[in-house]
Amino acid sequence: MQAYYVENWRFLKPWEPTRGDEYYSRAGWQLILQRYNQSFEQGRTLNLAALNLANNEVIALCNFSNIVHGPMKACHLGYSVAEKYQGQGLMYEVLNAAIPAVMRKYDLHRINANHLPQNERSAALLKRLGFEKEGYARSYLQIDGKWQDHILNALIREEH
């Protein structure tokens, strides 16, 4: 995980929150992975990595966070692909397999996925996966050091 973020930090910078130096350190990632594990054990988050087993390399990441049970039955989806694997359809392949499995496992009715207005690749990916645009949120998340607007999308599990 550390290698993925160190190798791709320039590429991911415009799409992610500003990260401190500890985020790119081995010790920092040991703590992050402990938090991921705690959150997973509590049923609040599922972090997945697609790997190139030939060279033990992380290709892509997806996370299902803020998992809420009860009457809402929803979560948020985040994802990224290593720069050198862009444009190969890998994120579609990963999410097309993960989304139905996660919806069943956690008995979810809805997955929210939001993107920056200028992120046309994410917009196209989400549309291809069946997400529908639901709105526009001004100053929604602090990305790359500034508050930025986002397009709000959701995938509803109709048979639920």
Secondary structure, DSSP 8 states (H G I E B T S, - for coil): -HHHHHHHHHHHGGGS----GGGGSHHHHHHHHHHHHHHHHTTS-EEEEEEETTTTEEEEEEEEEEEE-TTT-EEEEEEEE-GGGTTSSHHHHHHHHHHHHHHHHTT-SEEEEEE-TT-HHHHHHHHHTT-EEEEEEEEEEEETTEEEEEEEEEEE-TT-
